[in-house]
């Protein structure tokens, strides 16, 4: 599975960004698609994930501000990020999980700063 992420950038606090990730290759049997992030000096953490059935899970820090969505026909997953804060600054990674394997995209930088 190859994952191509896009949509990162620089935004002011309170602004919005939308990340997208397209999956290609051996995409059958993908259970969950999600987004993780890693800030400098910190461990990679879950931001949000969505199952093939549409169930979602969010980190407490982004609940009410971020929305994850999935288009199974297009094999894409998106993350709408609103009310961004400086602490949301990180490299964001797209993730795909199969029962026996985990796949990562290349990461896209999100910087929230005035």
Number of C-alpha atoms within 10 A of each C-alpha: 18 17 23 18 23 19 14 18 14 15 18 14 17 14 14 17 18 16 21 21 25 17 23 14 8 9 15 10 11 20 14 21 26 26 26 19 22 19 16 9 6 9 9 15 14 18 24 23 25 20 17 14 10 14 10 16 16 19 13 10 11 17 12 11 13 20 19 23 20 22 12 12 6 10 16 18 26 22 22 14 20 17 15 22 18 15 12 21 20 21 18 26 26 29 24 24 18 15 9 7 9 12 15 18 20 14 22 20 18 22 20 21 16 9
